[in-house]
Every structure is written in C-alpha cells, then in structure tokens.
Amino acid sequence: MNHKAGFVNIIGNPNVGKSTLMNALVGERLSIITPKAQTTRHRILGILNDEDYQVVFSDLPGILSPGYRLQEKMLGYIETALTDADIFLYMVEAGEKAYKENVVTKINNSGIPVFVVINKIDLSEQTLIQEQIKRWQQVFPGAEVIPVSALHRFNLDKLLSLILNKLPENPPYYDKEDITDKSLRFIVSEIIREKVLLYYKQEIPYSVEVAIDSFKEGPDLIKISAWIFVMRETQKMIVIGQGGKALKKVGTEARKDMEAFLGKKVFLEMNVKVSKDWRDSDRLLKRFGYEN
C-alpha cells in the first residue's frame, strides 16, 4: 500500500491562528475566523485529498479552563484529539510563552510525531523567532519547530511536506470528494455566528449560539431559516438593533458569504430567541451539535 492517510490535530491556545492554518492548508474556508477568543467551539475536520494521500486536519477550540457546560464540551474535543492523532501540530504565536503543562505532557508522552508551528512570524523580529525556536525545542524535545505565517501562507509548503513524510500508510478515511465532516447546515450557522462575533461588542458574541431551523435547496435558490439564541432580553434588543438595522447587517453579510460558499443565491431569514441558560443546558447544547 502506497496511499497515506491520517489525522493531524491542531492544538494550541486561543487566537494563535489554528483556523487560519487549517483553512490555508485545505484551501477552503471551513472554520470561521475572528479576532475574538473562543471563536472555534467545535472540532472541525478539514480534509486535504490527493491521489496518494488524505490528510484529515482537526481544527480545535483553544485550550481553556472551563467555566460552564459549553466550555466543558469544548475542552472535551481537545481531550479526544489528544488520543486519536497520527500527528500533532502544536501551534503558538511568535512571542507566546504560556502553555498547559498537562497538555504538553500528554503530547510528549504519546510517542506521536509533533511539529511546533510558530505562527505570525511576519509580526516579529528574526532574533525573537530564533529564541522562540530554541525555547519550544526545550518544551517539546525532539520536535521540529516550523515558523510560518498562516495568513500569508509563508512556509506552509514546507510544513505540508513534513506532515506527508510522517503520515502513516492507510486507505482514505473519507470519500475523496469530501472536504469536511460538517454539514451545510453547520457551515451556514457558523457563518452567521462569525458575523455576530465581528459586529457586536462586549458580552454579546459569547452569549450567542445559532441554530438552523430549515434549509431548503432549490435549483437556483436556497432558503434558510435560522434562530439566534441569546441569554437575556437586553441582548436580544442589541442583536436586533434599532428598527432591526443591526440584524439586517448581520444577515446581509452572512448571506454574501453563504452564496460564495454554496454557489447559489440564498434567501436568509433570521429570528432572535432568549434562552437564559443555553450554555449549561445539555438539551440545547446537543441541538447545537455539541455531542461529546
């Protein structure tokens, strides 16, 4: 067997560029990207296919100390990823020093190949990068440390080459036409949530979840109905905005991204609903796709 296939799990603190890296390596915008921490809440697979290989990248939530049930489930994705990887990409940004000792210990003790990816090197001095390389070589003895800029795709060809070299021989795990394990419903819900993260401030983005109520695809038009869940009535008023202007802006920008991804015209209807304890409700979290 000459075909290679395996799971490459991207682990790191919030906001180091994990989603940007996976999107760049796969060549599709599968994970939403914003400057805010905890943008990624699920484990999202991005599948890179070629005739001789299939690389299944896992974009994961940032490592955190959970404060409510939602964050416990986010941490659960990381715990699972520590046990089913064929290769680890431990991602940091230039200048970063903090790390969770227990996570590093599990990776070091696993015997699984690990590459430390130092991201955002375009924002740092070369001397700092060299210092960082030495430091992370001490944290992960035997690991190769790769400086990259995921945003500008610098050094990603080298990183992919190193990954393919370590990838085990296996048949493909997914159909060669697949680019992710997520449904179109999930992707469009994440597009809406991305716009909420981008356009609202303070606590609003962290109090919001999105559920797709209906997804009806016709030959030329896709009709989508979505609920935006918030925790308080005041948050509902902010999300809707005066005369519905804020919600309309979110809808307009989300629809543009949906049409670009889906390749069809989209009719998007959105409503806002208050659910005080959704972040601690197992029933609602399951509805939102948090299965672990």
Secondary structure, 3 states (H helix, E strand, C coil): CCCEEEEEEEEECCCCCHHHHHHHHHCCCCCCCCCCCCCCCCCEEEEEEECCEEEEEEECCCCCCCCCHHHHHHHHHHHHHCCCCCEEEEEEECCCCCCCHHHHHHHHHHCCCEEEEEECHHHCCHHHHHHHHHHHHHHCCCCEEEECECCCCECHHHHHHHHHHHCCECCCCCCCCCCECCCHHHHHHHHHHHHHHHHCCCCHHHHCEEEEEEEEECCCEEEEEEEEEECCHHHHHHHHCHHHHHHHHHHHHHHHHHHHHHCCEEEEEEEEEECCCHHHCHHHHHHCCCCC
